[in-house]
């Protein structure tokens, strides 16, 4: 993804969210700050000092509508000969309803 990515997750009153990223620290000038929001509320902020970042949270979510997960980073890079702007690579995402 670039500096911002959004994902629509299924309805669930309470859920467990697990996400993992690769942060291209080898090409970024400084480690980025990453913010994760669910339905507009910040659920995690991370200063990515290592290339592999994992976040797990139990969250309250919308049971009657899809849930919007937004991931933003304050650092991104445009590689030479590549039209994309790259910020993070989402390696994994798990969303499971809990009690």
N, C-alpha and C positions, 0 to 999 in steps of 0.2 A: 504494500500500500504506500501511498504518498504520505503527506503530513496528516491526513484525516481519513478515517474509514468508518463506515456505518454498516451494521448488520441487524437484520430484523430477526428476533428470536420468538419462539412460540409462547402463547399465554401460559402462565404458571403463577400461582399466588406466592409461593415461596420456592426458591430455586438455588441450586449450587452452580456457580460459574467457575470454570477453570480455563484460563487462556495462557498460551505461551508464545513468545515472540523471539525472533532473532533481530538483534540491533546491529547494524553494520558499523561498529565502532572503528573498524580499520579505515573507513573512508570519511567518517564524520569528523569534523575538527574538534568537537567537544561532545561529551556524553549528553544525550538528550533527556528531557523530562517528558514523561508519558503520563497522560491522564485518561482514565477510563470512566465513562458515564453510562448509567442505565436510566433511560427515560428522563434525561436531563439532570439527574443527581450524580455527583461524583462519588464513585465507589472505590477508586484507587488512584494514587499518584505515586510515581516511581521515578527516581533518578537512575537511569540505566548505566551503571558503572561496569557492567559485564555484558557480553554479547547475548547471553541467554537469560531471558526474564520470564518468570512465571508468576501468575497472580491467581489466587483462589479466594472466593468470597461466597458466603451464604447471603442471599439478597431477598428482599421483598420486591415483588414484581406485579405486573398487571395480570390478573386472572381472566379478564374479559376482553383483552385486546393484545395484539402483538407488542413485544417489548423492543425498544430501540437501544442497541449497544453502540456507543460511539467511542472510538479510540483515536487520540490525537497525540502527536509528537511535535516538539518545538524545533526539531532539527530534521532536515531532509537533504538529499544530495541528488544532483542530476549527473549521472555518469556520461562520459564522452561517448558520442555515437549511439546514444540511447534516448529516445524521446520522453521516457518516463522520469518522474521525480520519485525517488525512493526514500522512505522513512523507516519502515519496519516490515518484517516478514512475519505474518501470522503463521505459526507452526501448528497450533492446535487450539481447538475451542470445544469445550464440553458444557452443555446446558442441561441440567436434569432437575425435574420437579422434586421437591422435598415436601415433608408433611406440613 
